[in-house]
Amino acid sequence: MISREVVEGVVRDVVRDVVSKRMTGVGGKRRSGPPLRVDSSARHMHLCRADIDALFGPGYELTEYRPLYQPGNFAAKEMVTLIGPRSRVISNLRILGPLRPESQIELAYTDVISLGLEDVPVRLSGNVKDTPGAWLMGPKGMVQLKQGIIRAAIHVHMNPEDAEFYGVKQGDLMKLRVGGPASVTFEKVHVRIDKTVLLNVHMDTDEANACGLHMAKEIELFK
């Protein structure tokens, strides 16, 4: 018979080994988990050079309203009107900078219903092929987007060191548990790795409201 003391000793050794591996970073240095920030991303859009010229005038430059968490990104003072089917509109749609190669609109499901749109897919930012389009109205003109409207998939930005800590690679799916009175676990958090970014989960306003993100005190990101 194996004594209880021996069994407990083996369990302690295994737990200690697992914790040690999770707390060890590059070069064998002990580290705690990187600080995790979770943000709710309200409806917004990104503009390309040609479309900003058409909406605001040739050569127009966006004016920074406030910086965003990710370096180099900002909410602009400029906004546009989004016109959906049957002339349903969303006024004051915020533009985020910097400019993108292709214009894109990111909406929550509630926004999609309000506009009367159908078949708006859940996509990662930048993947707009075969998505619905709409009219945009700015102070100097209008633009008809042939495509570009998506419901942004919940995702986590992380740098390579963060990815090593979590044991994930580009394109992996993780889980995010948001505890509290309306506890929710999101099953498909897309991993996006770039050396220039900070660890940051983005979800839309519908998802944030569903889990009570503004009240959450327990948040865990895991494989």
PyMOL CGO cylinders between C-alpha atoms (Angstrom):
from pymol import cmd
from pymol.cgo import CYLINDER

trace = [
    CYLINDER, 0.00, 0.00, 0.00, 1.24, 3.50, -0.85, 0.3, 1, 1, 1, 1, 1, 1,
    CYLINDER, 1.24, 3.50, -0.85, 0.88, 5.81, 2.12, 0.3, 1, 1, 1, 1, 1, 1,
    CYLINDER, 0.88, 5.81, 2.12, -1.19, 9.00, 1.98, 0.3, 1, 1, 1, 1, 1, 1,
    CYLINDER, -1.19, 9.00, 1.98, 1.94, 10.98, 2.77, 0.3, 1, 1, 1, 1, 1, 1,
    CYLINDER, 1.94, 10.98, 2.77, 3.71, 9.66, -0.34, 0.3, 1, 1, 1, 1, 1, 1,
    CYLINDER, 3.71, 9.66, -0.34, 0.70, 10.38, -2.57, 0.3, 1, 1, 1, 1, 1, 1,
    CYLINDER, 0.70, 10.38, -2.57, 0.41, 13.94, -1.24, 0.3, 1, 1, 1, 1, 1, 1,
    CYLINDER, 0.41, 13.94, -1.24, 4.13, 14.44, -1.83, 0.3, 1, 1, 1, 1, 1, 1,
    CYLINDER, 4.13, 14.44, -1.83, 3.82, 13.34, -5.48, 0.3, 1, 1, 1, 1, 1, 1,
    CYLINDER, 3.82, 13.34, -5.48, 0.83, 15.64, -6.03, 0.3, 1, 1, 1, 1, 1, 1,
    CYLINDER, 0.83, 15.64, -6.03, 2.70, 18.58, -4.52, 0.3, 1, 1, 1, 1, 1, 1,
    CYLINDER, 2.70, 18.58, -4.52, 5.69, 17.93, -6.79, 0.3, 1, 1, 1, 1, 1, 1,
    CYLINDER, 5.69, 17.93, -6.79, 3.48, 17.79, -9.92, 0.3, 1, 1, 1, 1, 1, 1,
    CYLINDER, 3.48, 17.79, -9.92, 1.59, 20.98, -9.02, 0.3, 1, 1, 1, 1, 1, 1,
    CYLINDER, 1.59, 20.98, -9.02, 4.85, 22.77, -8.21, 0.3, 1, 1, 1, 1, 1, 1,
    CYLINDER, 4.85, 22.77, -8.21, 6.31, 21.74, -11.58, 0.3, 1, 1, 1, 1, 1, 1,
    CYLINDER, 6.31, 21.74, -11.58, 3.25, 22.95, -13.55, 0.3, 1, 1, 1, 1, 1, 1,
    CYLINDER, 3.25, 22.95, -13.55, 3.14, 26.29, -11.72, 0.3, 1, 1, 1, 1, 1, 1,
    CYLINDER, 3.14, 26.29, -11.72, 6.87, 26.75, -12.18, 0.3, 1, 1, 1, 1, 1, 1,
    CYLINDER, 6.87, 26.75, -12.18, 6.61, 26.23, -15.94, 0.3, 1, 1, 1, 1, 1, 1,
    CYLINDER, 6.61, 26.23, -15.94, 3.72, 28.72, -16.22, 0.3, 1, 1, 1, 1, 1, 1,
    CYLINDER, 3.72, 28.72, -16.22, 5.63, 31.32, -14.21, 0.3, 1, 1, 1, 1, 1, 1,
    CYLINDER, 5.63, 31.32, -14.21, 8.89, 30.99, -16.16, 0.3, 1, 1, 1, 1, 1, 1,
    CYLINDER, 8.89, 30.99, -16.16, 9.50, 33.22, -19.15, 0.3, 1, 1, 1, 1, 1, 1,
    CYLINDER, 9.50, 33.22, -19.15, 12.26, 33.69, -21.71, 0.3, 1, 1, 1, 1, 1, 1,
    CYLINDER, 12.26, 33.69, -21.71, 15.71, 32.80, -20.37, 0.3, 1, 1, 1, 1, 1, 1,
    CYLINDER, 15.71, 32.80, -20.37, 14.32, 30.91, -17.40, 0.3, 1, 1, 1, 1, 1, 1,
    CYLINDER, 14.32, 30.91, -17.40, 13.37, 34.10, -15.54, 0.3, 1, 1, 1, 1, 1, 1,
    CYLINDER, 13.37, 34.10, -15.54, 10.33, 33.80, -13.30, 0.3, 1, 1, 1, 1, 1, 1,
    CYLINDER, 10.33, 33.80, -13.30, 7.44, 36.01, -14.30, 0.3, 1, 1, 1, 1, 1, 1,
    CYLINDER, 7.44, 36.01, -14.30, 3.81, 36.53, -13.48, 0.3, 1, 1, 1, 1, 1, 1,
    CYLINDER, 3.81, 36.53, -13.48, 1.17, 36.56, -16.17, 0.3, 1, 1, 1, 1, 1, 1,
    CYLINDER, 1.17, 36.56, -16.17, 1.17, 39.62, -18.42, 0.3, 1, 1, 1, 1, 1, 1,
    CYLINDER, 1.17, 39.62, -18.42, -1.47, 42.22, -17.44, 0.3, 1, 1, 1, 1, 1, 1,
    CYLINDER, -1.47, 42.22, -17.44, -4.69, 41.44, -19.32, 0.3, 1, 1, 1, 1, 1, 1,
    CYLINDER, -4.69, 41.44, -19.32, -6.97, 44.24, -20.48, 0.3, 1, 1, 1, 1, 1, 1,
    CYLINDER, -6.97, 44.24, -20.48, -10.44, 43.57, -21.91, 0.3, 1, 1, 1, 1, 1, 1,
    CYLINDER, -10.44, 43.57, -21.91, -12.17, 46.34, -23.84, 0.3, 1, 1, 1, 1, 1, 1,
    CYLINDER, -12.17, 46.34, -23.84, -15.61, 46.81, -25.30, 0.3, 1, 1, 1, 1, 1, 1,
    CYLINDER, -15.61, 46.81, -25.30, -15.37, 48.13, -28.84, 0.3, 1, 1, 1, 1, 1, 1,
    CYLINDER, -15.37, 48.13, -28.84, -18.36, 50.25, -29.89, 0.3, 1, 1, 1, 1, 1, 1,
    CYLINDER, -18.36, 50.25, -29.89, -19.45, 50.45, -33.52, 0.3, 1, 1, 1, 1, 1, 1,
    CYLINDER, -19.45, 50.45, -33.52, -16.90, 52.27, -35.64, 0.3, 1, 1, 1, 1, 1, 1,
    CYLINDER, -16.90, 52.27, -35.64, -15.23, 52.30, -39.03, 0.3, 1, 1, 1, 1, 1, 1,
    CYLINDER, -15.23, 52.30, -39.03, -11.82, 52.44, -40.67, 0.3, 1, 1, 1, 1, 1, 1,
    CYLINDER, -11.82, 52.44, -40.67, -11.31, 54.46, -43.86, 0.3, 1, 1, 1, 1, 1, 1,
    CYLINDER, -11.31, 54.46, -43.86, -8.95, 54.17, -46.80, 0.3, 1, 1, 1, 1, 1, 1,
    CYLINDER, -8.95, 54.17, -46.80, -7.35, 57.20, -48.43, 0.3, 1, 1, 1, 1, 1, 1,
    CYLINDER, -7.35, 57.20, -48.43, -9.71, 57.34, -51.43, 0.3, 1, 1, 1, 1, 1, 1,
    CYLINDER, -9.71, 57.34, -51.43, -12.84, 57.20, -49.29, 0.3, 1, 1, 1, 1, 1, 1,
    CYLINDER, -12.84, 57.20, -49.29, -11.70, 59.85, -46.80, 0.3, 1, 1, 1, 1, 1, 1,
    CYLINDER, -11.70, 59.85, -46.80, -10.94, 62.16, -49.74, 0.3, 1, 1, 1, 1, 1, 1,
    CYLINDER, -10.94, 62.16, -49.74, -14.45, 61.61, -51.10, 0.3, 1, 1, 1, 1, 1, 1,
    CYLINDER, -14.45, 61.61, -51.10, -16.15, 62.14, -47.72, 0.3, 1, 1, 1, 1, 1, 1,
    CYLINDER, -16.15, 62.14, -47.72, -14.06, 65.00, -46.30, 0.3, 1, 1, 1, 1, 1, 1,
    CYLINDER, -14.06, 65.00, -46.30, -12.21, 66.48, -49.25, 0.3, 1, 1, 1, 1, 1, 1,
    CYLINDER, -12.21, 66.48, -49.25, -8.93, 65.72, -51.09, 0.3, 1, 1, 1, 1, 1, 1,
    CYLINDER, -8.93, 65.72, -51.09, -5.91, 65.39, -48.80, 0.3, 1, 1, 1, 1, 1, 1,
    CYLINDER, -5.91, 65.39, -48.80, -7.96, 65.58, -45.60, 0.3, 1, 1, 1, 1, 1, 1,
    CYLINDER, -7.96, 65.58, -45.60, -6.21, 64.29, -42.46, 0.3, 1, 1, 1, 1, 1, 1,
    CYLINDER, -6.21, 64.29, -42.46, -8.00, 62.79, -39.46, 0.3, 1, 1, 1, 1, 1, 1,
    CYLINDER, -8.00, 62.79, -39.46, -7.88, 64.73, -36.18, 0.3, 1, 1, 1, 1, 1, 1,
    CYLINDER, -7.88, 64.73, -36.18, -7.09, 62.70, -33.06, 0.3, 1, 1, 1, 1, 1, 1,
    CYLINDER, -7.09, 62.70, -33.06, -9.88, 62.79, -30.48, 0.3, 1, 1, 1, 1, 1, 1,
    CYLINDER, -9.88, 62.79, -30.48, -8.26, 60.39, -28.01, 0.3, 1, 1, 1, 1, 1, 1,
    CYLINDER, -8.26, 60.39, -28.01, -5.56, 57.70, -28.19, 0.3, 1, 1, 1, 1, 1, 1,
    CYLINDER, -5.56, 57.70, -28.19, -6.54, 54.05, -27.98, 0.3, 1, 1, 1, 1, 1, 1,
    CYLINDER, -6.54, 54.05, -27.98, -4.79, 51.40, -25.89, 0.3, 1, 1, 1, 1, 1, 1,
    CYLINDER, -4.79, 51.40, -25.89, -2.85, 49.94, -28.79, 0.3, 1, 1, 1, 1, 1, 1,
    CYLINDER, -2.85, 49.94, -28.79, 0.15, 52.10, -29.80, 0.3, 1, 1, 1, 1, 1, 1,
    CYLINDER, 0.15, 52.10, -29.80, -0.46, 54.24, -32.87, 0.3, 1, 1, 1, 1, 1, 1,
    CYLINDER, -0.46, 54.24, -32.87, -4.24, 53.77, -32.88, 0.3, 1, 1, 1, 1, 1, 1,
    CYLINDER, -4.24, 53.77, -32.88, -6.71, 56.54, -32.07, 0.3, 1, 1, 1, 1, 1, 1,
    CYLINDER, -6.71, 56.54, -32.07, -10.35, 57.56, -32.16, 0.3, 1, 1, 1, 1, 1, 1,
    CYLINDER, -10.35, 57.56, -32.16, -10.79, 60.50, -34.54, 0.3, 1, 1, 1, 1, 1, 1,
    CYLINDER, -10.79, 60.50, -34.54, -12.98, 63.54, -34.04, 0.3, 1, 1, 1, 1, 1, 1,
    CYLINDER, -12.98, 63.54, -34.04, -14.45, 62.89, -37.47, 0.3, 1, 1, 1, 1, 1, 1,
    CYLINDER, -14.45, 62.89, -37.47, -17.66, 60.87, -37.88, 0.3, 1, 1, 1, 1, 1, 1,
    CYLINDER, -17.66, 60.87, -37.88, -19.86, 59.83, -40.78, 0.3, 1, 1, 1, 1, 1, 1,
    CYLINDER, -19.86, 59.83, -40.78, -23.47, 58.80, -41.33, 0.3, 1, 1, 1, 1, 1, 1,
    CYLINDER, -23.47, 58.80, -41.33, -24.08, 55.16, -42.28, 0.3, 1, 1, 1, 1, 1, 1,
    CYLINDER, -24.08, 55.16, -42.28, -27.14, 54.59, -44.46, 0.3, 1, 1, 1, 1, 1, 1,
    CYLINDER, -27.14, 54.59, -44.46, -28.58, 51.09, -44.53, 0.3, 1, 1, 1, 1, 1, 1,
    CYLINDER, -28.58, 51.09, -44.53, -31.49, 49.49, -46.41, 0.3, 1, 1, 1, 1, 1, 1,
    CYLINDER, -31.49, 49.49, -46.41, -34.77, 51.41, -46.57, 0.3, 1, 1, 1, 1, 1, 1,
    CYLINDER, -34.77, 51.41, -46.57, -32.91, 54.60, -45.54, 0.3, 1, 1, 1, 1, 1, 1,
    CYLINDER, -32.91, 54.60, -45.54, -32.29, 53.45, -41.97, 0.3, 1, 1, 1, 1, 1, 1,
    CYLINDER, -32.29, 53.45, -41.97, -29.27, 55.32, -40.62, 0.3, 1, 1, 1, 1, 1, 1,
    CYLINDER, -29.27, 55.32, -40.62, -26.66, 55.36, -37.89, 0.3, 1, 1, 1, 1, 1, 1,
    CYLINDER, -26.66, 55.36, -37.89, -25.52, 58.92, -37.34, 0.3, 1, 1, 1, 1, 1, 1,
    CYLINDER, -25.52, 58.92, -37.34, -22.16, 59.87, -35.86, 0.3, 1, 1, 1, 1, 1, 1,
    CYLINDER, -22.16, 59.87, -35.86, -20.32, 56.67, -36.73, 0.3, 1, 1, 1, 1, 1, 1,
    CYLINDER, -20.32, 56.67, -36.73, -16.86, 57.19, -35.26, 0.3, 1, 1, 1, 1, 1, 1,
    CYLINDER, -16.86, 57.19, -35.26, -13.77, 56.81, -37.46, 0.3, 1, 1, 1, 1, 1, 1,
    CYLINDER, -13.77, 56.81, -37.46, -10.67, 55.13, -36.02, 0.3, 1, 1, 1, 1, 1, 1,
    CYLINDER, -10.67, 55.13, -36.02, -7.17, 55.87, -37.24, 0.3, 1, 1, 1, 1, 1, 1,
    CYLINDER, -7.17, 55.87, -37.24, -4.75, 55.39, -38.78, 0.3, 1, 1, 1, 1, 1, 1,
    CYLINDER, -4.75, 55.39, -38.78, -5.99, 54.90, -42.35, 0.3, 1, 1, 1, 1, 1, 1,
    CYLINDER, -5.99, 54.90, -42.35, -6.37, 51.37, -43.72, 0.3, 1, 1, 1, 1, 1, 1,
    CYLINDER, -6.37, 51.37, -43.72, -5.81, 49.95, -47.22, 0.3, 1, 1, 1, 1, 1, 1,
    CYLINDER, -5.81, 49.95, -47.22, -9.56, 49.19, -47.43, 0.3, 1, 1, 1, 1, 1, 1,
    CYLINDER, -9.56, 49.19, -47.43, -12.55, 50.79, -45.71, 0.3, 1, 1, 1, 1, 1, 1,
    CYLINDER, -12.55, 50.79, -45.71, -14.33, 48.65, -43.14, 0.3, 1, 1, 1, 1, 1, 1,
    CYLINDER, -14.33, 48.65, -43.14, -17.30, 49.04, -40.78, 0.3, 1, 1, 1, 1, 1, 1,
    CYLINDER, -17.30, 49.04, -40.78, -17.55, 47.06, -37.51, 0.3, 1, 1, 1, 1, 1, 1,
    CYLINDER, -17.55, 47.06, -37.51, -21.01, 46.72, -35.97, 0.3, 1, 1, 1, 1, 1, 1,
    CYLINDER, -21.01, 46.72, -35.97, -22.61, 44.81, -33.12, 0.3, 1, 1, 1, 1, 1, 1,
    CYLINDER, -22.61, 44.81, -33.12, -25.57, 42.54, -33.87, 0.3, 1, 1, 1, 1, 1, 1,
    CYLINDER, -25.57, 42.54, -33.87, -27.96, 45.11, -32.37, 0.3, 1, 1, 1, 1, 1, 1,
    CYLINDER, -27.96, 45.11, -32.37, -26.68, 47.69, -34.88, 0.3, 1, 1, 1, 1, 1, 1,
    CYLINDER, -26.68, 47.69, -34.88, -27.16, 45.23, -37.75, 0.3, 1, 1, 1, 1, 1, 1,
    CYLINDER, -27.16, 45.23, -37.75, -30.80, 44.68, -36.78, 0.3, 1, 1, 1, 1, 1, 1,
    CYLINDER, -30.80, 44.68, -36.78, -31.38, 48.41, -36.37, 0.3, 1, 1, 1, 1, 1, 1,
    CYLINDER, -31.38, 48.41, -36.37, -30.08, 49.09, -39.90, 0.3, 1, 1, 1, 1, 1, 1,
    CYLINDER, -30.08, 49.09, -39.90, -32.16, 46.30, -41.45, 0.3, 1, 1, 1, 1, 1, 1,
    CYLINDER, -32.16, 46.30, -41.45, -29.09, 44.50, -42.77, 0.3, 1, 1, 1, 1, 1, 1,
    CYLINDER, -29.09, 44.50, -42.77, -29.00, 40.77, -43.43, 0.3, 1, 1, 1, 1, 1, 1,
    CYLINDER, -29.00, 40.77, -43.43, -26.20, 38.20, -43.62, 0.3, 1, 1, 1, 1, 1, 1,
    CYLINDER, -26.20, 38.20, -43.62, -23.55, 40.30, -41.89, 0.3, 1, 1, 1, 1, 1, 1,
    CYLINDER, -23.55, 40.30, -41.89, -20.86, 37.73, -41.01, 0.3, 1, 1, 1, 1, 1, 1,
    CYLINDER, -20.86, 37.73, -41.01, -18.68, 37.45, -37.93, 0.3, 1, 1, 1, 1, 1, 1,
    CYLINDER, -18.68, 37.45, -37.93, -15.17, 38.14, -39.23, 0.3, 1, 1, 1, 1, 1, 1,
    CYLINDER, -15.17, 38.14, -39.23, -11.75, 39.19, -38.04, 0.3, 1, 1, 1, 1, 1, 1,
    CYLINDER, -11.75, 39.19, -38.04, -10.80, 42.75, -38.92, 0.3, 1, 1, 1, 1, 1, 1,
    CYLINDER, -10.80, 42.75, -38.92, -9.51, 43.02, -42.48, 0.3, 1, 1, 1, 1, 1, 1,
    CYLINDER, -9.51, 43.02, -42.48, -11.47, 40.05, -43.82, 0.3, 1, 1, 1, 1, 1, 1,
    CYLINDER, -11.47, 40.05, -43.82, -14.26, 41.79, -45.74, 0.3, 1, 1, 1, 1, 1, 1,
    CYLINDER, -14.26, 41.79, -45.74, -14.55, 39.69, -48.90, 0.3, 1, 1, 1, 1, 1, 1,
    CYLINDER, -14.55, 39.69, -48.90, -18.18, 39.04, -49.87, 0.3, 1, 1, 1, 1, 1, 1,
    CYLINDER, -18.18, 39.04, -49.87, -19.59, 41.13, -47.01, 0.3, 1, 1, 1, 1, 1, 1,
    CYLINDER, -19.59, 41.13, -47.01, -22.51, 43.60, -47.31, 0.3, 1, 1, 1, 1, 1, 1,
    CYLINDER, -22.51, 43.60, -47.31, -21.94, 47.22, -48.21, 0.3, 1, 1, 1, 1, 1, 1,
    CYLINDER, -21.94, 47.22, -48.21, -23.75, 50.50, -47.57, 0.3, 1, 1, 1, 1, 1, 1,
    CYLINDER, -23.75, 50.50, -47.57, -23.75, 54.23, -48.29, 0.3, 1, 1, 1, 1, 1, 1,
    CYLINDER, -23.75, 54.23, -48.29, -21.64, 56.63, -46.22, 0.3, 1, 1, 1, 1, 1, 1,
    CYLINDER, -21.64, 56.63, -46.22, -22.30, 60.35, -46.01, 0.3, 1, 1, 1, 1, 1, 1,
    CYLINDER, -22.30, 60.35, -46.01, -19.67, 62.89, -44.95, 0.3, 1, 1, 1, 1, 1, 1,
    CYLINDER, -19.67, 62.89, -44.95, -19.52, 66.69, -44.98, 0.3, 1, 1, 1, 1, 1, 1,
    CYLINDER, -19.52, 66.69, -44.98, -18.09, 66.84, -48.52, 0.3, 1, 1, 1, 1, 1, 1,
    CYLINDER, -18.09, 66.84, -48.52, -19.70, 63.89, -50.28, 0.3, 1, 1, 1, 1, 1, 1,
    CYLINDER, -19.70, 63.89, -50.28, -20.98, 60.33, -50.27, 0.3, 1, 1, 1, 1, 1, 1,
    CYLINDER, -20.98, 60.33, -50.27, -19.36, 56.94, -50.84, 0.3, 1, 1, 1, 1, 1, 1,
    CYLINDER, -19.36, 56.94, -50.84, -21.01, 53.64, -51.71, 0.3, 1, 1, 1, 1, 1, 1,
    CYLINDER, -21.01, 53.64, -51.71, -19.13, 50.74, -50.18, 0.3, 1, 1, 1, 1, 1, 1,
    CYLINDER, -19.13, 50.74, -50.18, -19.64, 47.59, -52.23, 0.3, 1, 1, 1, 1, 1, 1,
    CYLINDER, -19.64, 47.59, -52.23, -18.50, 45.52, -49.23, 0.3, 1, 1, 1, 1, 1, 1,
    CYLINDER, -18.50, 45.52, -49.23, -16.95, 46.07, -45.81, 0.3, 1, 1, 1, 1, 1, 1,
    CYLINDER, -16.95, 46.07, -45.81, -19.57, 45.59, -43.07, 0.3, 1, 1, 1, 1, 1, 1,
    CYLINDER, -19.57, 45.59, -43.07, -18.72, 42.91, -40.49, 0.3, 1, 1, 1, 1, 1, 1,
    CYLINDER, -18.72, 42.91, -40.49, -19.54, 41.87, -36.96, 0.3, 1, 1, 1, 1, 1, 1,
    CYLINDER, -19.54, 41.87, -36.96, -16.05, 41.77, -35.46, 0.3, 1, 1, 1, 1, 1, 1,
    CYLINDER, -16.05, 41.77, -35.46, -15.11, 38.40, -33.97, 0.3, 1, 1, 1, 1, 1, 1,
    CYLINDER, -15.11, 38.40, -33.97, -13.96, 38.55, -30.35, 0.3, 1, 1, 1, 1, 1, 1,
    CYLINDER, -13.96, 38.55, -30.35, -10.16, 38.42, -30.39, 0.3, 1, 1, 1, 1, 1, 1,
    CYLINDER, -10.16, 38.42, -30.39, -7.04, 38.93, -28.32, 0.3, 1, 1, 1, 1, 1, 1,
    CYLINDER, -7.04, 38.93, -28.32, -4.01, 40.95, -29.41, 0.3, 1, 1, 1, 1, 1, 1,
    CYLINDER, -4.01, 40.95, -29.41, -0.72, 39.73, -27.96, 0.3, 1, 1, 1, 1, 1, 1,
    CYLINDER, -0.72, 39.73, -27.96, 3.00, 40.01, -28.61, 0.3, 1, 1, 1, 1, 1, 1,
    CYLINDER, 3.00, 40.01, -28.61, 5.27, 36.94, -29.05, 0.3, 1, 1, 1, 1, 1, 1,
    CYLINDER, 5.27, 36.94, -29.05, 6.26, 36.89, -25.36, 0.3, 1, 1, 1, 1, 1, 1,
    CYLINDER, 6.26, 36.89, -25.36, 2.60, 36.83, -24.32, 0.3, 1, 1, 1, 1, 1, 1,
    CYLINDER, 2.60, 36.83, -24.32, 1.96, 34.04, -26.83, 0.3, 1, 1, 1, 1, 1, 1,
    CYLINDER, 1.96, 34.04, -26.83, 4.80, 32.03, -25.32, 0.3, 1, 1, 1, 1, 1, 1,
    CYLINDER, 4.80, 32.03, -25.32, 3.38, 32.52, -21.83, 0.3, 1, 1, 1, 1, 1, 1,
    CYLINDER, 3.38, 32.52, -21.83, -0.05, 31.26, -22.88, 0.3, 1, 1, 1, 1, 1, 1,
    CYLINDER, -0.05, 31.26, -22.88, 1.33, 28.56, -25.17, 0.3, 1, 1, 1, 1, 1, 1,
    CYLINDER, 1.33, 28.56, -25.17, -0.55, 29.70, -28.27, 0.3, 1, 1, 1, 1, 1, 1,
    CYLINDER, -0.55, 29.70, -28.27, 0.24, 30.61, -31.87, 0.3, 1, 1, 1, 1, 1, 1,
    CYLINDER, 0.24, 30.61, -31.87, -1.23, 32.86, -34.54, 0.3, 1, 1, 1, 1, 1, 1,
    CYLINDER, -1.23, 32.86, -34.54, -4.80, 31.86, -35.39, 0.3, 1, 1, 1, 1, 1, 1,
    CYLINDER, -4.80, 31.86, -35.39, -5.40, 29.71, -32.32, 0.3, 1, 1, 1, 1, 1, 1,
    CYLINDER, -5.40, 29.71, -32.32, -8.67, 29.94, -30.40, 0.3, 1, 1, 1, 1, 1, 1,
    CYLINDER, -8.67, 29.94, -30.40, -8.72, 30.65, -26.66, 0.3, 1, 1, 1, 1, 1, 1,
    CYLINDER, -8.72, 30.65, -26.66, -11.42, 31.00, -24.01, 0.3, 1, 1, 1, 1, 1, 1,
    CYLINDER, -11.42, 31.00, -24.01, -12.25, 34.06, -21.95, 0.3, 1, 1, 1, 1, 1, 1,
    CYLINDER, -12.25, 34.06, -21.95, -14.15, 33.69, -18.70, 0.3, 1, 1, 1, 1, 1, 1,
    CYLINDER, -14.15, 33.69, -18.70, -15.75, 36.84, -17.34, 0.3, 1, 1, 1, 1, 1, 1,
    CYLINDER, -15.75, 36.84, -17.34, -16.97, 36.18, -13.79, 0.3, 1, 1, 1, 1, 1, 1,
    CYLINDER, -16.97, 36.18, -13.79, -19.58, 37.99, -11.78, 0.3, 1, 1, 1, 1, 1, 1,
    CYLINDER, -19.58, 37.99, -11.78, -23.39, 38.07, -11.55, 0.3, 1, 1, 1, 1, 1, 1,
    CYLINDER, -23.39, 38.07, -11.55, -23.71, 37.45, -15.31, 0.3, 1, 1, 1, 1, 1, 1,
    CYLINDER, -23.71, 37.45, -15.31, -20.75, 35.08, -15.68, 0.3, 1, 1, 1, 1, 1, 1,
    CYLINDER, -20.75, 35.08, -15.68, -20.02, 34.11, -19.29, 0.3, 1, 1, 1, 1, 1, 1,
    CYLINDER, -20.02, 34.11, -19.29, -17.27, 32.06, -20.96, 0.3, 1, 1, 1, 1, 1, 1,
    CYLINDER, -17.27, 32.06, -20.96, -16.50, 33.00, -24.56, 0.3, 1, 1, 1, 1, 1, 1,
    CYLINDER, -16.50, 33.00, -24.56, -15.36, 29.89, -26.42, 0.3, 1, 1, 1, 1, 1, 1,
    CYLINDER, -15.36, 29.89, -26.42, -13.81, 31.34, -29.60, 0.3, 1, 1, 1, 1, 1, 1,
    CYLINDER, -13.81, 31.34, -29.60, -11.37, 34.14, -28.83, 0.3, 1, 1, 1, 1, 1, 1,
    CYLINDER, -11.37, 34.14, -28.83, -9.12, 34.48, -31.88, 0.3, 1, 1, 1, 1, 1, 1,
    CYLINDER, -9.12, 34.48, -31.88, -5.39, 34.93, -31.24, 0.3, 1, 1, 1, 1, 1, 1,
    CYLINDER, -5.39, 34.93, -31.24, -3.68, 37.75, -33.17, 0.3, 1, 1, 1, 1, 1, 1,
    CYLINDER, -3.68, 37.75, -33.17, 0.07, 38.04, -32.59, 0.3, 1, 1, 1, 1, 1, 1,
    CYLINDER, 0.07, 38.04, -32.59, 2.18, 41.08, -33.42, 0.3, 1, 1, 1, 1, 1, 1,
    CYLINDER, 2.18, 41.08, -33.42, 5.39, 42.30, -31.80, 0.3, 1, 1, 1, 1, 1, 1,
    CYLINDER, 5.39, 42.30, -31.80, 4.12, 45.89, -31.62, 0.3, 1, 1, 1, 1, 1, 1,
    CYLINDER, 4.12, 45.89, -31.62, 0.93, 45.28, -29.56, 0.3, 1, 1, 1, 1, 1, 1,
    CYLINDER, 0.93, 45.28, -29.56, -0.12, 45.08, -25.92, 0.3, 1, 1, 1, 1, 1, 1,
    CYLINDER, -0.12, 45.08, -25.92, -2.14, 42.19, -24.47, 0.3, 1, 1, 1, 1, 1, 1,
    CYLINDER, -2.14, 42.19, -24.47, -5.73, 43.20, -25.09, 0.3, 1, 1, 1, 1, 1, 1,
    CYLINDER, -5.73, 43.20, -25.09, -9.04, 41.42, -25.71, 0.3, 1, 1, 1, 1, 1, 1,
    CYLINDER, -9.04, 41.42, -25.71, -11.61, 43.19, -27.89, 0.3, 1, 1, 1, 1, 1, 1,
    CYLINDER, -11.61, 43.19, -27.89, -15.31, 42.34, -27.78, 0.3, 1, 1, 1, 1, 1, 1,
    CYLINDER, -15.31, 42.34, -27.78, -18.31, 44.27, -29.11, 0.3, 1, 1, 1, 1, 1, 1,
    CYLINDER, -18.31, 44.27, -29.11, -20.89, 46.08, -27.02, 0.3, 1, 1, 1, 1, 1, 1,
    CYLINDER, -20.89, 46.08, -27.02, -23.47, 43.28, -27.21, 0.3, 1, 1, 1, 1, 1, 1,
    CYLINDER, -23.47, 43.28, -27.21, -20.93, 40.81, -25.82, 0.3, 1, 1, 1, 1, 1, 1,
    CYLINDER, -20.93, 40.81, -25.82, -19.81, 43.25, -23.13, 0.3, 1, 1, 1, 1, 1, 1,
    CYLINDER, -19.81, 43.25, -23.13, -23.38, 43.88, -22.00, 0.3, 1, 1, 1, 1, 1, 1,
    CYLINDER, -23.38, 43.88, -22.00, -24.19, 40.16, -21.96, 0.3, 1, 1, 1, 1, 1, 1,
    CYLINDER, -24.19, 40.16, -21.96, -21.37, 39.39, -19.51, 0.3, 1, 1, 1, 1, 1, 1,
    CYLINDER, -21.37, 39.39, -19.51, -21.62, 42.61, -17.48, 0.3, 1, 1, 1, 1, 1, 1,
    CYLINDER, -21.62, 42.61, -17.48, -18.05, 43.53, -18.37, 0.3, 1, 1, 1, 1, 1, 1,
    CYLINDER, -18.05, 43.53, -18.37, -18.23, 46.92, -16.64, 0.3, 1, 1, 1, 1, 1, 1,
    CYLINDER, -18.23, 46.92, -16.64, -18.86, 45.16, -13.31, 0.3, 1, 1, 1, 1, 1, 1,
    CYLINDER, -18.86, 45.16, -13.31, -16.55, 42.17, -13.75, 0.3, 1, 1, 1, 1, 1, 1,
    CYLINDER, -16.55, 42.17, -13.75, -13.79, 41.60, -11.23, 0.3, 1, 1, 1, 1, 1, 1,
    CYLINDER, -13.79, 41.60, -11.23, -12.81, 38.08, -12.31, 0.3, 1, 1, 1, 1, 1, 1,
    CYLINDER, -12.81, 38.08, -12.31, -11.44, 37.71, -15.84, 0.3, 1, 1, 1, 1, 1, 1,
    CYLINDER, -11.44, 37.71, -15.84, -9.42, 34.74, -17.06, 0.3, 1, 1, 1, 1, 1, 1,
    CYLINDER, -9.42, 34.74, -17.06, -7.92, 34.01, -20.49, 0.3, 1, 1, 1, 1, 1, 1,
    CYLINDER, -7.92, 34.01, -20.49, -6.97, 30.38, -21.12, 0.3, 1, 1, 1, 1, 1, 1,
    CYLINDER, -6.97, 30.38, -21.12, -6.58, 27.71, -23.81, 0.3, 1, 1, 1, 1, 1, 1,
]
cmd.load_cgo(trace, "trace")
